[in-house]
């Protein structure tokens, strides 16, 4: 158990996956943590319990990041609960299931929802908490994806939204500096439920093959991504406007 460091963080979409791992990593580093979720209340409470066991304060906040009024209420809750904000991790994200080659099957409302959550939501949360981050001279880390940096087998809406996240990350670094640093992480294939849904019955075989082809001979985990986020937050103080690829070197050989 670490000691509280007097700082606070907000992690959107932190009931599961990358967000949960990041929230727990922040708690272990002594940050009070606000855990945001949209639908998975049980997962959010479980993540908060693990974080709280590290001796920090936690908040669990239900908010759809694509809803500006809900986002503003969330920012007010963070301000009221912690009195400050030093770190924002924009992790909330969604996708659709339609494969990229089946364009005629894309549901337009689902496409819009992907962009509302992944891109607009990131902007709304950033805008709502910028005053607190400026005051604390804090930082932002955005969850991008390798799919946003190069062609991939991900659904078109998801890949395009993550390309927008990468661009917005770099643009915000210029807009919010010098007080606020803004960076992103772009994971490759992550072992877990997200890729299970994407790959379906091919999950085990494809993930095993990907691991063999990766220079580090394994697939990315949620903790790997959280560790890279913590490096950007805690140690790389002269880095801003960068997207860090976390894939064990796979992108460099293909």
N, C-alpha and C positions, 0 to 999 in steps of 0.2 A: 504494500500500500504506500502510495506516494503522499507528499504533503501538498496541501492547496497552495497554489502560487499567486492567488489574488486575481487571476485572470478568468475570463469567461468566453465560451464558444457556443455557437449555434450550428448544428448540423441538420440540414434538411434531408428528409427521406432516410431517417436513421433507425427505423424499426428493424431493418434487416440488412444483410449484405455489406457493401462498402461503407455505407453510412453508419451502421451499427459498429463495425470494426473501428472506424475513425472516432466515433464518440467515446468508445472505451479507451482507445489509445490516448485521446486528449485527457480523459479522466485520470489515467495512470500517470500522465505528466503533470497533474495538479490543477487542471482547468475545471471550473464549474461548467456543466454542459447542459444546454437546452436541446432536447431530442424532439424533433418534429416528425409527424407522420400525417398521412391523409386518411387511411382506412384501417391499418393494422394496429389497433390500440393495444392488443395483447403483446405484440412484438415490441412496441415502443416501451411499455412498462417493464418488460423483461430486460431490455437494453439499459433502461434507467436504473434498474436494480443492480446490474453488474457494475455500472459506472459509479453508482452511489457507494458501493462496497469499497471503492478506492478512497473514500473519505472526502469526497467533494459534494457540492450541492448539485442537484439536478432539477430540471423542469421538463415536463412532458407536455408538448403543445400540439394539438390537432389543428392543422391548417392546410388547405389546398393552396400550393404555392402559385397557382394560376389565378387565384382570387385576390385581387388587390386589397380589398377590405380585410380579408382574413390575414393577409400578410402584414398589414399595418397593425392589426391587433396582436399578432405574434411578436412583432418588434416591440410593442408596448409592454408585453408580458416579460420579455427578456430584460428590458430596461427596469421594470418594476422588481423583478426577481433577483437580478444580479447587479443592477446599477451601472453596468458597463458591458461592452462587447469588444473582445480583442481578436477573435477569429470567427470567420464565416466559412463553412464548407457547403457550397451549393451542390448537393448530391441528388436531390429528388429528381427522378426520371421515370419515363415510361416508354413503351414501344408498342408496335402493333405486330400481328403475327403473319401478315401477308408476305411471302417471299418476294425478293426484288424482281424476279422475272414474271410475276403475275400481276402486272400493273392494272389490268382491267378489274381485278378483284379488290383493289384498294378502296376502303371506305373513307370517304372524304372527311367525315366527322372524326373518325379515329386519327386520320392524318393531322387534322387541326389540333386535336387533343395532345398529340405528341409534341407539337411545336409549342402549344400553350404551356405545358409543364416544363419541357426541357429547356426552352429558350426564354419565353416570356416570363416564366416563373423565376428563372435565374435572375433576370433583370429586376423583377419586382422586389424580390427579397434583398438583392444588393442595394437597390435604391432606398428601401425602407430602413436599413441598418447602417447606411453610410455615415450619418452623423455620429453614431457611437463609435464606429471604426476610425473615423477621422480623429476623434478626441483621444482614442487609445493608441493611435498610430499602429493600427492592426493590419491584418492581412486576410486575403480571400484565397481559397483553393476551390476550383471548379472541377467537377467530375466530367471529363470529356470521354473519348473512346478512340481506340485505333481506327474504328470505322469512320470517324470524323476527319481523319487525316489522310486516308488512302481508300481506294475501292475495297469493299468487303462484302461478305455474304449476308450482312444484316439487312433488315427491311429498309426500304428507301427513305421513309420518313425519319426513322431513327438515325441513319447515317447522315442525312442532310441536317438534322437538328444538331447533331454533335459537331458537324463542321461549323455550324453557326456558333456553338458554344466556344469552339477554339478561337474563332475570329473575335467574338465578343470578349473573351478573356484578354486577348492582346490589346484590344481597343480600350477596355476598361483600365488596363495597367497604365495607359497614358492619361486617361481621363481622371483617375483617382490618385495618381502620384502627385507629390512625393509622400503624402501621409500614409497611403494604403498600398501595399503590394498585392498584385493579383497574378496568380498562376493557375495552372491546370495540370491534372494528371490524365493520361490516356492509357487505360489498361488494355491489354490484349485479351485473349480468351481466359475467363476466370472460371475455375472449377466451382460449381455450385448451381443453384436452382435457375438462375438467369439463363445460363448456357444450356441447361437441361431443357428448358422450354424452347429455346431457339433451335437446338439440334434434334430434339425429339428422340426417337429410338436409336439414332446414330450417335448419341452423346458419348457413350463409353468408348467406342472405337475411334471416333474422331479426336477426342481429347487425348487418348493414348498416343495416337499418331502425332498430334501437335506437340506433345511433350517430347517425343523422340526427336522431332525436327528442331526443337528449341535449343540453342547453345547451352543453356543452363539445365536442360534435360528434365524440366518439370513445368507444369502450368502455373499461372499466377493464382494467388489466393487473395481473399479480402484483406488479410493482414499485411500482405505485401504492398497493396495499394495504400492502406492506412499508414504504413511505415514511410512511404514516399511522401505522403501528405505531411506527416510530422516533420520530415526533413525540411520541406519548404517552409513550414511554419516556424520551427525552432532554430534551424541552423543556417539556412541559405538566405541570409538577410540582404544580400545584394542581387538577388534574383527576382525579376518581375517581368511579366509578359511572356513567360515560357510555358510550353506544354511538355511535361515529362512523360515519355513513353515507358510504361511498366509492363514488359512482356518477355523478360528473360532473353532479349536479343533477337527474337524471332523476326521482327520487322526488318532487321538489317541483313537477313540472309535470303529474303524472298522478294 
